[in-house]
Amino acid sequence: MLTYLSYMCQTRIPKQLYERDEHECTVLEVKVIEGLGTTIDVVLVNGLLKVQDTIVLQGFNGPIVT
């Protein structure tokens, strides 16, 4: 259902879709993977992330900047 909804939004109403300067996301899980280090699973609501972008998250011991 989500795939169909995304397809319809991208093909039927592309002029009504827009990208905002503000990013919004929900953090689902933070875990440590051997060989990769700490990884974060998120759902990105608005925006577009690219390589070399800076991400700031709220952690238990203050902000996390990566």
CHARMM internal coordinates of N, CA and C (Angstrom, degrees):
IC EDIT
DIST 1 N 1 CA 1.4388
DIST 1 CA 1 C 1.5392
ANGL 1 N 1 CA 1 C 110.96
DIST 1 C 2 N 1.3436
ANGL 1 CA 1 C 2 N 115.65
DIHE 1 N 1 CA 1 C 2 N -42.20
DIST 2 N 2 CA 1.4671
ANGL 1 C 2 N 2 CA 118.60
DIHE 1 CA 1 C 2 N 2 CA 179.46
DIST 2 CA 2 C 1.5206
ANGL 2 N 2 CA 2 C 111.66
DIHE 1 C 2 N 2 CA 2 C -67.16
DIST 2 C 3 N 1.3167
ANGL 2 CA 2 C 3 N 116.63
DIHE 2 N 2 CA 2 C 3 N -37.07
DIST 3 N 3 CA 1.4643
ANGL 2 C 3 N 3 CA 120.21
DIHE 2 CA 2 C 3 N 3 CA 177.77
DIST 3 CA 3 C 1.5217
ANGL 3 N 3 CA 3 C 110.49
DIHE 2 C 3 N 3 CA 3 C -63.41
DIST 3 C 4 N 1.3080
ANGL 3 CA 3 C 4 N 116.43
DIHE 3 N 3 CA 3 C 4 N -43.77
DIST 4 N 4 CA 1.4663
ANGL 3 C 4 N 4 CA 120.62
DIHE 3 CA 3 C 4 N 4 CA 179.38
DIST 4 CA 4 C 1.5232
ANGL 4 N 4 CA 4 C 110.52
DIHE 3 C 4 N 4 CA 4 C -64.69
DIST 4 C 5 N 1.3212
ANGL 4 CA 4 C 5 N 117.56
DIHE 4 N 4 CA 4 C 5 N -43.02
DIST 5 N 5 CA 1.4631
ANGL 4 C 5 N 5 CA 121.22
DIHE 4 CA 4 C 5 N 5 CA 178.92
DIST 5 CA 5 C 1.5289
ANGL 5 N 5 CA 5 C 110.80
DIHE 4 C 5 N 5 CA 5 C -61.72
DIST 5 C 6 N 1.3399
ANGL 5 CA 5 C 6 N 117.29
DIHE 5 N 5 CA 5 C 6 N -43.62
DIST 6 N 6 CA 1.4663
ANGL 5 C 6 N 6 CA 120.77
DIHE 5 CA 5 C 6 N 6 CA 177.64
DIST 6 CA 6 C 1.5222
ANGL 6 N 6 CA 6 C 111.13
DIHE 5 C 6 N 6 CA 6 C -63.06
DIST 6 C 7 N 1.3193
ANGL 6 CA 6 C 7 N 116.33
DIHE 6 N 6 CA 6 C 7 N -43.60
DIST 7 N 7 CA 1.4657
ANGL 6 C 7 N 7 CA 120.49
DIHE 6 CA 6 C 7 N 7 CA 179.02
DIST 7 CA 7 C 1.5263
ANGL 7 N 7 CA 7 C 111.01
DIHE 6 C 7 N 7 CA 7 C -60.54
DIST 7 C 8 N 1.3255
ANGL 7 CA 7 C 8 N 116.97
DIHE 7 N 7 CA 7 C 8 N -46.33
DIST 8 N 8 CA 1.4644
ANGL 7 C 8 N 8 CA 120.49
DIHE 7 CA 7 C 8 N 8 CA -179.19
DIST 8 CA 8 C 1.5261
ANGL 8 N 8 CA 8 C 111.55
DIHE 7 C 8 N 8 CA 8 C -63.60
DIST 8 C 9 N 1.3256
ANGL 8 CA 8 C 9 N 116.66
DIHE 8 N 8 CA 8 C 9 N -40.72
DIST 9 N 9 CA 1.4673
ANGL 8 C 9 N 9 CA 119.99
DIHE 8 CA 8 C 9 N 9 CA 179.32
DIST 9 CA 9 C 1.5247
ANGL 9 N 9 CA 9 C 111.59
DIHE 8 C 9 N 9 CA 9 C -65.41
DIST 9 C 10 N 1.3255
ANGL 9 CA 9 C 10 N 117.22
DIHE 9 N 9 CA 9 C 10 N -37.83
DIST 10 N 10 CA 1.4549
ANGL 9 C 10 N 10 CA 120.67
DIHE 9 CA 9 C 10 N 10 CA -177.38
DIST 10 CA 10 C 1.5181
ANGL 10 N 10 CA 10 C 112.86
DIHE 9 C 10 N 10 CA 10 C -78.30
DIST 10 C 11 N 1.3302
ANGL 10 CA 10 C 11 N 118.35
DIHE 10 N 10 CA 10 C 11 N -25.29
DIST 11 N 11 CA 1.4633
ANGL 10 C 11 N 11 CA 120.09
DIHE 10 CA 10 C 11 N 11 CA -177.15
DIST 11 CA 11 C 1.5192
ANGL 11 N 11 CA 11 C 113.02
DIHE 10 C 11 N 11 CA 11 C -101.63
DIST 11 C 12 N 1.3042
ANGL 11 CA 11 C 12 N 118.11
DIHE 11 N 11 CA 11 C 12 N -31.35
DIST 12 N 12 CA 1.4663
ANGL 11 C 12 N 12 CA 120.74
DIHE 11 CA 11 C 12 N 12 CA -175.30
DIST 12 CA 12 C 1.5241
ANGL 12 N 12 CA 12 C 113.78
DIHE 11 C 12 N 12 CA 12 C -92.74
DIST 12 C 13 N 1.3178
ANGL 12 CA 12 C 13 N 116.76
DIHE 12 N 12 CA 12 C 13 N -35.57
DIST 13 N 13 CA 1.4702
ANGL 12 C 13 N 13 CA 118.95
DIHE 12 CA 12 C 13 N 13 CA -175.65
DIST 13 CA 13 C 1.5337
ANGL 13 N 13 CA 13 C 112.51
DIHE 12 C 13 N 13 CA 13 C -130.17
DIST 13 C 14 N 1.3377
ANGL 13 CA 13 C 14 N 118.66
DIHE 13 N 13 CA 13 C 14 N 48.59
DIST 14 N 14 CA 1.4680
ANGL 13 C 14 N 14 CA 118.70
DIHE 13 CA 13 C 14 N 14 CA -176.65
DIST 14 CA 14 C 1.5251
ANGL 14 N 14 CA 14 C 113.54
DIHE 13 C 14 N 14 CA 14 C -65.97
DIST 14 C 15 N 1.3156
ANGL 14 CA 14 C 15 N 118.34
DIHE 14 N 14 CA 14 C 15 N -26.29
DIST 15 N 15 CA 1.4649
ANGL 14 C 15 N 15 CA 120.04
DIHE 14 CA 14 C 15 N 15 CA -179.61
DIST 15 CA 15 C 1.5186
ANGL 15 N 15 CA 15 C 111.16
DIHE 14 C 15 N 15 CA 15 C -73.08
DIST 15 C 16 N 1.3276
ANGL 15 CA 15 C 16 N 117.82
DIHE 15 N 15 CA 15 C 16 N -21.62
DIST 16 N 16 CA 1.4559
ANGL 15 C 16 N 16 CA 121.00
DIHE 15 CA 15 C 16 N 16 CA 179.89
DIST 16 CA 16 C 1.5317
ANGL 16 N 16 CA 16 C 112.15
DIHE 15 C 16 N 16 CA 16 C -88.25
DIST 16 C 17 N 1.3256
ANGL 16 CA 16 C 17 N 116.96
DIHE 16 N 16 CA 16 C 17 N -13.00
DIST 17 N 17 CA 1.4538
ANGL 16 C 17 N 17 CA 121.06
DIHE 16 CA 16 C 17 N 17 CA 176.63
DIST 17 CA 17 C 1.5210
ANGL 17 N 17 CA 17 C 109.01
DIHE 16 C 17 N 17 CA 17 C -85.18
DIST 17 C 18 N 1.3016
ANGL 17 CA 17 C 18 N 116.79
DIHE 17 N 17 CA 17 C 18 N 140.60
DIST 18 N 18 CA 1.4521
ANGL 17 C 18 N 18 CA 120.32
DIHE 17 CA 17 C 18 N 18 CA -179.90
DIST 18 CA 18 C 1.5224
ANGL 18 N 18 CA 18 C 109.61
DIHE 17 C 18 N 18 CA 18 C -147.10
DIST 18 C 19 N 1.3086
ANGL 18 CA 18 C 19 N 115.42
DIHE 18 N 18 CA 18 C 19 N 161.09
DIST 19 N 19 CA 1.4499
ANGL 18 C 19 N 19 CA 122.49
DIHE 18 CA 18 C 19 N 19 CA 179.67
DIST 19 CA 19 C 1.5203
ANGL 19 N 19 CA 19 C 108.86
DIHE 18 C 19 N 19 CA 19 C -106.37
DIST 19 C 20 N 1.3098
ANGL 19 CA 19 C 20 N 116.51
DIHE 19 N 19 CA 19 C 20 N 130.81
DIST 20 N 20 CA 1.4547
ANGL 19 C 20 N 20 CA 120.60
DIHE 19 CA 19 C 20 N 20 CA 179.29
DIST 20 CA 20 C 1.5215
ANGL 20 N 20 CA 20 C 110.64
DIHE 19 C 20 N 20 CA 20 C -96.37
DIST 20 C 21 N 1.3177
ANGL 20 CA 20 C 21 N 115.63
DIHE 20 N 20 CA 20 C 21 N 159.04
DIST 21 N 21 CA 1.4616
ANGL 20 C 21 N 21 CA 120.23
DIHE 20 CA 20 C 21 N 21 CA 177.05
DIST 21 CA 21 C 1.5272
ANGL 21 N 21 CA 21 C 111.04
DIHE 20 C 21 N 21 CA 21 C -73.55
DIST 21 C 22 N 1.3309
ANGL 21 CA 21 C 22 N 117.23
DIHE 21 N 21 CA 21 C 22 N -27.59
DIST 22 N 22 CA 1.4632
ANGL 21 C 22 N 22 CA 121.49
DIHE 21 CA 21 C 22 N 22 CA -179.48
DIST 22 CA 22 C 1.5226
ANGL 22 N 22 CA 22 C 109.89
DIHE 21 C 22 N 22 CA 22 C -87.39
DIST 22 C 23 N 1.3190
ANGL 22 CA 22 C 23 N 115.83
DIHE 22 N 22 CA 22 C 23 N 133.71
DIST 23 N 23 CA 1.4522
ANGL 22 C 23 N 23 CA 121.02
DIHE 22 CA 22 C 23 N 23 CA 178.33
DIST 23 CA 23 C 1.5219
ANGL 23 N 23 CA 23 C 109.07
DIHE 22 C 23 N 23 CA 23 C -97.59
DIST 23 C 24 N 1.2934
ANGL 23 CA 23 C 24 N 116.81
DIHE 23 N 23 CA 23 C 24 N 141.63
DIST 24 N 24 CA 1.4559
ANGL 23 C 24 N 24 CA 121.86
DIHE 23 CA 23 C 24 N 24 CA 174.44
DIST 24 CA 24 C 1.5151
ANGL 24 N 24 CA 24 C 107.80
DIHE 23 C 24 N 24 CA 24 C -131.03
DIST 24 C 25 N 1.3239
ANGL 24 CA 24 C 25 N 116.12
DIHE 24 N 24 CA 24 C 25 N 134.71
DIST 25 N 25 CA 1.4615
ANGL 24 C 25 N 25 CA 118.92
DIHE 24 CA 24 C 25 N 25 CA 176.37
DIST 25 CA 25 C 1.5212
ANGL 25 N 25 CA 25 C 109.32
DIHE 24 C 25 N 25 CA 25 C -152.17
DIST 25 C 26 N 1.3163
ANGL 25 CA 25 C 26 N 115.12
DIHE 25 N 25 CA 25 C 26 N 161.73
DIST 26 N 26 CA 1.4520
ANGL 25 C 26 N 26 CA 122.74
DIHE 25 CA 25 C 26 N 26 CA 176.82
DIST 26 CA 26 C 1.5199
ANGL 26 N 26 CA 26 C 107.83
DIHE 25 C 26 N 26 CA 26 C -117.73
DIST 26 C 27 N 1.3269
ANGL 26 CA 26 C 27 N 116.34
DIHE 26 N 26 CA 26 C 27 N 127.45
DIST 27 N 27 CA 1.4575
ANGL 26 C 27 N 27 CA 120.93
DIHE 26 CA 26 C 27 N 27 CA 178.68
DIST 27 CA 27 C 1.5220
ANGL 27 N 27 CA 27 C 107.77
DIHE 26 C 27 N 27 CA 27 C -82.47
DIST 27 C 28 N 1.3306
ANGL 27 CA 27 C 28 N 116.05
DIHE 27 N 27 CA 27 C 28 N 123.76
DIST 28 N 28 CA 1.4564
ANGL 27 C 28 N 28 CA 121.13
DIHE 27 CA 27 C 28 N 28 CA 179.63
DIST 28 CA 28 C 1.5224
ANGL 28 N 28 CA 28 C 111.90
DIHE 27 C 28 N 28 CA 28 C -92.61
DIST 28 C 29 N 1.3314
ANGL 28 CA 28 C 29 N 116.53
DIHE 28 N 28 CA 28 C 29 N -43.47
DIST 29 N 29 CA 1.4542
ANGL 28 C 29 N 29 CA 119.27
DIHE 28 CA 28 C 29 N 29 CA -173.44
DIST 29 CA 29 C 1.5235
ANGL 29 N 29 CA 29 C 110.19
DIHE 28 C 29 N 29 CA 29 C -157.75
DIST 29 C 30 N 1.3182
ANGL 29 CA 29 C 30 N 115.25
DIHE 29 N 29 CA 29 C 30 N 141.71
DIST 30 N 30 CA 1.4682
ANGL 29 C 30 N 30 CA 122.02
DIHE 29 CA 29 C 30 N 30 CA 173.14
DIST 30 CA 30 C 1.5218
ANGL 30 N 30 CA 30 C 105.99
DIHE 29 C 30 N 30 CA 30 C -119.63
DIST 30 C 31 N 1.3353
ANGL 30 CA 30 C 31 N 116.66
DIHE 30 N 30 CA 30 C 31 N 125.21
DIST 31 N 31 CA 1.4634
ANGL 30 C 31 N 31 CA 119.95
DIHE 30 CA 30 C 31 N 31 CA -177.93
DIST 31 CA 31 C 1.5234
ANGL 31 N 31 CA 31 C 109.57
DIHE 30 C 31 N 31 CA 31 C -145.75
DIST 31 C 32 N 1.3289
ANGL 31 CA 31 C 32 N 114.92
DIHE 31 N 31 CA 31 C 32 N 159.93
DIST 32 N 32 CA 1.4598
ANGL 31 C 32 N 32 CA 121.51
DIHE 31 CA 31 C 32 N 32 CA 177.55
DIST 32 CA 32 C 1.5220
ANGL 32 N 32 CA 32 C 107.51
DIHE 31 C 32 N 32 CA 32 C -104.76
DIST 32 C 33 N 1.3364
ANGL 32 CA 32 C 33 N 115.80
DIHE 32 N 32 CA 32 C 33 N 122.01
DIST 33 N 33 CA 1.4601
ANGL 32 C 33 N 33 CA 121.73
DIHE 32 CA 32 C 33 N 33 CA 178.25
DIST 33 CA 33 C 1.5195
ANGL 33 N 33 CA 33 C 107.89
DIHE 32 C 33 N 33 CA 33 C -110.67
DIST 33 C 34 N 1.3232
ANGL 33 CA 33 C 34 N 115.67
DIHE 33 N 33 CA 33 C 34 N 127.40
DIST 34 N 34 CA 1.4562
ANGL 33 C 34 N 34 CA 120.82
DIHE 33 CA 33 C 34 N 34 CA -178.63
DIST 34 CA 34 C 1.5257
ANGL 34 N 34 CA 34 C 109.98
DIHE 33 C 34 N 34 CA 34 C -61.31
DIST 34 C 35 N 1.3089
ANGL 34 CA 34 C 35 N 116.52
DIHE 34 N 34 CA 34 C 35 N 126.96
DIST 35 N 35 CA 1.4589
ANGL 34 C 35 N 35 CA 121.94
DIHE 34 CA 34 C 35 N 35 CA -178.85
DIST 35 CA 35 C 1.5236
ANGL 35 N 35 CA 35 C 112.97
DIHE 34 C 35 N 35 CA 35 C 96.61
DIST 35 C 36 N 1.3344
ANGL 35 CA 35 C 36 N 117.99
DIHE 35 N 35 CA 35 C 36 N -26.36
DIST 36 N 36 CA 1.4690
ANGL 35 C 36 N 36 CA 121.68
DIHE 35 CA 35 C 36 N 36 CA 178.56
DIST 36 CA 36 C 1.5218
ANGL 36 N 36 CA 36 C 112.61
DIHE 35 C 36 N 36 CA 36 C -108.46
DIST 36 C 37 N 1.3127
ANGL 36 CA 36 C 37 N 116.92
DIHE 36 N 36 CA 36 C 37 N -26.91
DIST 37 N 37 CA 1.4563
ANGL 36 C 37 N 37 CA 120.83
DIHE 36 CA 36 C 37 N 37 CA -176.50
DIST 37 CA 37 C 1.5148
ANGL 37 N 37 CA 37 C 110.40
DIHE 36 C 37 N 37 CA 37 C 91.39
DIST 37 C 38 N 1.3118
ANGL 37 CA 37 C 38 N 116.61
DIHE 37 N 37 CA 37 C 38 N -151.44
DIST 38 N 38 CA 1.4607
ANGL 37 C 38 N 38 CA 121.56
DIHE 37 CA 37 C 38 N 38 CA -179.28
DIST 38 CA 38 C 1.5155
ANGL 38 N 38 CA 38 C 110.26
DIHE 37 C 38 N 38 CA 38 C -76.00
DIST 38 C 39 N 1.3133
ANGL 38 CA 38 C 39 N 116.77
DIHE 38 N 38 CA 38 C 39 N 127.68
DIST 39 N 39 CA 1.4641
ANGL 38 C 39 N 39 CA 122.21
DIHE 38 CA 38 C 39 N 39 CA 177.49
DIST 39 CA 39 C 1.5156
ANGL 39 N 39 CA 39 C 109.33
DIHE 38 C 39 N 39 CA 39 C -121.35
DIST 39 C 40 N 1.3057
ANGL 39 CA 39 C 40 N 115.80
DIHE 39 N 39 CA 39 C 40 N 150.99
DIST 40 N 40 CA 1.4622
ANGL 39 C 40 N 40 CA 122.06
DIHE 39 CA 39 C 40 N 40 CA -177.88
DIST 40 CA 40 C 1.5157
ANGL 40 N 40 CA 40 C 108.35
DIHE 39 C 40 N 40 CA 40 C -127.64
DIST 40 C 41 N 1.3316
ANGL 40 CA 40 C 41 N 116.56
DIHE 40 N 40 CA 40 C 41 N 126.11
DIST 41 N 41 CA 1.4607
ANGL 40 C 41 N 41 CA 121.96
DIHE 40 CA 40 C 41 N 41 CA 175.39
DIST 41 CA 41 C 1.5188
ANGL 41 N 41 CA 41 C 107.79
DIHE 40 C 41 N 41 CA 41 C -96.15
DIST 41 C 42 N 1.3332
ANGL 41 CA 41 C 42 N 116.93
DIHE 41 N 41 CA 41 C 42 N 123.72
DIST 42 N 42 CA 1.4608
ANGL 41 C 42 N 42 CA 121.24
DIHE 41 CA 41 C 42 N 42 CA -178.25
DIST 42 CA 42 C 1.5239
ANGL 42 N 42 CA 42 C 110.42
DIHE 41 C 42 N 42 CA 42 C -132.59
DIST 42 C 43 N 1.3286
ANGL 42 CA 42 C 43 N 115.33
DIHE 42 N 42 CA 42 C 43 N 160.12
DIST 43 N 43 CA 1.4591
ANGL 42 C 43 N 43 CA 122.25
DIHE 42 CA 42 C 43 N 43 CA 170.03
DIST 43 CA 43 C 1.5182
ANGL 43 N 43 CA 43 C 105.83
DIHE 42 C 43 N 43 CA 43 C -111.86
DIST 43 C 44 N 1.3325
ANGL 43 CA 43 C 44 N 116.45
DIHE 43 N 43 CA 43 C 44 N 114.80
DIST 44 N 44 CA 1.4590
ANGL 43 C 44 N 44 CA 122.30
DIHE 43 CA 43 C 44 N 44 CA -178.52
DIST 44 CA 44 C 1.5165
ANGL 44 N 44 CA 44 C 108.94
DIHE 43 C 44 N 44 CA 44 C -86.34
DIST 44 C 45 N 1.3372
ANGL 44 CA 44 C 45 N 116.95
DIHE 44 N 44 CA 44 C 45 N 120.73
DIST 45 N 45 CA 1.4595
ANGL 44 C 45 N 45 CA 121.92
DIHE 44 CA 44 C 45 N 45 CA -177.17
DIST 45 CA 45 C 1.5242
ANGL 45 N 45 CA 45 C 110.73
DIHE 44 C 45 N 45 CA 45 C -92.10
DIST 45 C 46 N 1.3055
ANGL 45 CA 45 C 46 N 117.25
DIHE 45 N 45 CA 45 C 46 N -51.37
DIST 46 N 46 CA 1.4634
ANGL 45 C 46 N 46 CA 122.33
DIHE 45 CA 45 C 46 N 46 CA 179.86
DIST 46 CA 46 C 1.5145
ANGL 46 N 46 CA 46 C 109.15
DIHE 45 C 46 N 46 CA 46 C -124.82
DIST 46 C 47 N 1.3121
ANGL 46 CA 46 C 47 N 116.16
DIHE 46 N 46 CA 46 C 47 N 144.97
DIST 47 N 47 CA 1.4488
ANGL 46 C 47 N 47 CA 120.87
DIHE 46 CA 46 C 47 N 47 CA 173.21
DIST 47 CA 47 C 1.5119
ANGL 47 N 47 CA 47 C 113.78
DIHE 46 C 47 N 47 CA 47 C 100.95
DIST 47 C 48 N 1.3202
ANGL 47 CA 47 C 48 N 114.08
DIHE 47 N 47 CA 47 C 48 N -175.16
DIST 48 N 48 CA 1.4469
ANGL 47 C 48 N 48 CA 122.64
DIHE 47 CA 47 C 48 N 48 CA -176.98
DIST 48 CA 48 C 1.5242
ANGL 48 N 48 CA 48 C 107.59
DIHE 47 C 48 N 48 CA 48 C -143.59
DIST 48 C 49 N 1.3168
ANGL 48 CA 48 C 49 N 117.19
DIHE 48 N 48 CA 48 C 49 N 123.44
DIST 49 N 49 CA 1.4575
ANGL 48 C 49 N 49 CA 121.23
DIHE 48 CA 48 C 49 N 49 CA 178.27
DIST 49 CA 49 C 1.5160
ANGL 49 N 49 CA 49 C 109.17
DIHE 48 C 49 N 49 CA 49 C -96.48
DIST 49 C 50 N 1.3217
ANGL 49 CA 49 C 50 N 115.22
DIHE 49 N 49 CA 49 C 50 N 139.08
DIST 50 N 50 CA 1.4589
ANGL 49 C 50 N 50 CA 121.81
DIHE 49 CA 49 C 50 N 50 CA 179.63
DIST 50 CA 50 C 1.5206
ANGL 50 N 50 CA 50 C 108.84
DIHE 49 C 50 N 50 CA 50 C -126.00
DIST 50 C 51 N 1.3172
ANGL 50 CA 50 C 51 N 116.51
DIHE 50 N 50 CA 50 C 51 N 165.06
DIST 51 N 51 CA 1.4629
ANGL 50 C 51 N 51 CA 121.34
DIHE 50 CA 50 C 51 N 51 CA 175.11
DIST 51 CA 51 C 1.5200
ANGL 51 N 51 CA 51 C 108.09
DIHE 50 C 51 N 51 CA 51 C -60.64
DIST 51 C 52 N 1.3173
ANGL 51 CA 51 C 52 N 117.40
DIHE 51 N 51 CA 51 C 52 N 140.35
DIST 52 N 52 CA 1.4635
ANGL 51 C 52 N 52 CA 125.84
DIHE 51 CA 51 C 52 N 52 CA -179.88
DIST 52 CA 52 C 1.5248
ANGL 52 N 52 CA 52 C 113.54
DIHE 51 C 52 N 52 CA 52 C 79.70
DIST 52 C 53 N 1.3409
ANGL 52 CA 52 C 53 N 119.44
DIHE 52 N 52 CA 52 C 53 N 4.01
DIST 53 N 53 CA 1.4641
ANGL 52 C 53 N 53 CA 121.01
DIHE 52 CA 52 C 53 N 53 CA 174.03
DIST 53 CA 53 C 1.5271
ANGL 53 N 53 CA 53 C 109.46
DIHE 52 C 53 N 53 CA 53 C -71.88
DIST 53 C 54 N 1.3222
ANGL 53 CA 53 C 54 N 116.65
DIHE 53 N 53 CA 53 C 54 N 148.21
DIST 54 N 54 CA 1.4568
ANGL 53 C 54 N 54 CA 122.06
DIHE 53 CA 53 C 54 N 54 CA 176.63
DIST 54 CA 54 C 1.5173
ANGL 54 N 54 CA 54 C 108.45
DIHE 53 C 54 N 54 CA 54 C -95.15
DIST 54 C 55 N 1.3376
ANGL 54 CA 54 C 55 N 115.70
DIHE 54 N 54 CA 54 C 55 N 133.11
DIST 55 N 55 CA 1.4599
ANGL 54 C 55 N 55 CA 121.85
DIHE 54 CA 54 C 55 N 55 CA -179.92
DIST 55 CA 55 C 1.5208
ANGL 55 N 55 CA 55 C 107.85
DIHE 54 C 55 N 55 CA 55 C -119.37
DIST 55 C 56 N 1.3299
ANGL 55 CA 55 C 56 N 117.30
DIHE 55 N 55 CA 55 C 56 N 135.76
DIST 56 N 56 CA 1.4616
ANGL 55 C 56 N 56 CA 122.48
DIHE 55 CA 55 C 56 N 56 CA 177.75
DIST 56 CA 56 C 1.5253
ANGL 56 N 56 CA 56 C 107.81
DIHE 55 C 56 N 56 CA 56 C -121.35
DIST 56 C 57 N 1.3405
ANGL 56 CA 56 C 57 N 115.72
DIHE 56 N 56 CA 56 C 57 N 126.27
DIST 57 N 57 CA 1.4553
ANGL 56 C 57 N 57 CA 122.63
DIHE 56 CA 56 C 57 N 57 CA -179.71
DIST 57 CA 57 C 1.5093
ANGL 57 N 57 CA 57 C 109.75
DIHE 56 C 57 N 57 CA 57 C -125.14
DIST 57 C 58 N 1.3114
ANGL 57 CA 57 C 58 N 116.73
DIHE 57 N 57 CA 57 C 58 N 154.05
DIST 58 N 58 CA 1.4475
ANGL 57 C 58 N 58 CA 121.57
DIHE 57 CA 57 C 58 N 58 CA 174.17
DIST 58 CA 58 C 1.5173
ANGL 58 N 58 CA 58 C 109.53
DIHE 57 C 58 N 58 CA 58 C -84.99
DIST 58 C 59 N 1.3188
ANGL 58 CA 58 C 59 N 118.04
DIHE 58 N 58 CA 58 C 59 N 123.60
DIST 59 N 59 CA 1.4530
ANGL 58 C 59 N 59 CA 122.52
DIHE 58 CA 58 C 59 N 59 CA 178.59
DIST 59 CA 59 C 1.5199
ANGL 59 N 59 CA 59 C 110.37
DIHE 58 C 59 N 59 CA 59 C -111.97
DIST 59 C 60 N 1.3393
ANGL 59 CA 59 C 60 N 116.65
DIHE 59 N 59 CA 59 C 60 N 175.66
DIST 60 N 60 CA 1.4634
ANGL 59 C 60 N 60 CA 120.87
DIHE 59 CA 59 C 60 N 60 CA 178.59
DIST 60 CA 60 C 1.5118
ANGL 60 N 60 CA 60 C 112.10
DIHE 59 C 60 N 60 CA 60 C -67.63
DIST 60 C 61 N 1.3305
ANGL 60 CA 60 C 61 N 117.52
DIHE 60 N 60 CA 60 C 61 N -30.18
DIST 61 N 61 CA 1.4627
ANGL 60 C 61 N 61 CA 122.61
DIHE 60 CA 60 C 61 N 61 CA -178.73
DIST 61 CA 61 C 1.5135
ANGL 61 N 61 CA 61 C 112.66
DIHE 60 C 61 N 61 CA 61 C -108.87
DIST 61 C 62 N 1.3329
ANGL 61 CA 61 C 62 N 117.82
DIHE 61 N 61 CA 61 C 62 N 29.87
DIST 62 N 62 CA 1.4480
ANGL 61 C 62 N 62 CA 121.62
DIHE 61 CA 61 C 62 N 62 CA -179.35
DIST 62 CA 62 C 1.5160
ANGL 62 N 62 CA 62 C 111.41
DIHE 61 C 62 N 62 CA 62 C 110.52
DIST 62 C 63 N 1.3289
ANGL 62 CA 62 C 63 N 117.11
DIHE 62 N 62 CA 62 C 63 N -175.25
DIST 63 N 63 CA 1.4666
ANGL 62 C 63 N 63 CA 120.46
DIHE 62 CA 62 C 63 N 63 CA -176.85
DIST 63 CA 63 C 1.5252
ANGL 63 N 63 CA 63 C 112.25
DIHE 62 C 63 N 63 CA 63 C -69.00
DIST 63 C 64 N 1.3346
ANGL 63 CA 63 C 64 N 114.94
DIHE 63 N 63 CA 63 C 64 N 147.72
DIST 64 N 64 CA 1.4574
ANGL 63 C 64 N 64 CA 123.08
DIHE 63 CA 63 C 64 N 64 CA 175.42
DIST 64 CA 64 C 1.5257
ANGL 64 N 64 CA 64 C 107.05
DIHE 63 C 64 N 64 CA 64 C -112.36
DIST 64 C 65 N 1.3208
ANGL 64 CA 64 C 65 N 116.72
DIHE 64 N 64 CA 64 C 65 N 121.06
DIST 65 N 65 CA 1.4590
ANGL 64 C 65 N 65 CA 122.14
DIHE 64 CA 64 C 65 N 65 CA -179.94
DIST 65 CA 65 C 1.5107
ANGL 65 N 65 CA 65 C 107.99
DIHE 64 C 65 N 65 CA 65 C -112.11
DIST 65 C 66 N 1.3056
ANGL 65 CA 65 C 66 N 116.96
DIHE 65 N 65 CA 65 C 66 N 126.33
DIST 66 N 66 CA 1.4559
ANGL 65 C 66 N 66 CA 120.62
DIHE 65 CA 65 C 66 N 66 CA 178.87
DIST 66 CA 66 C 1.5153
ANGL 66 N 66 CA 66 C 110.06
DIHE 65 C 66 N 66 CA 66 C -140.17
END
COOR INIT
IC SEED 1 N 1 CA 1 C
IC BUILD
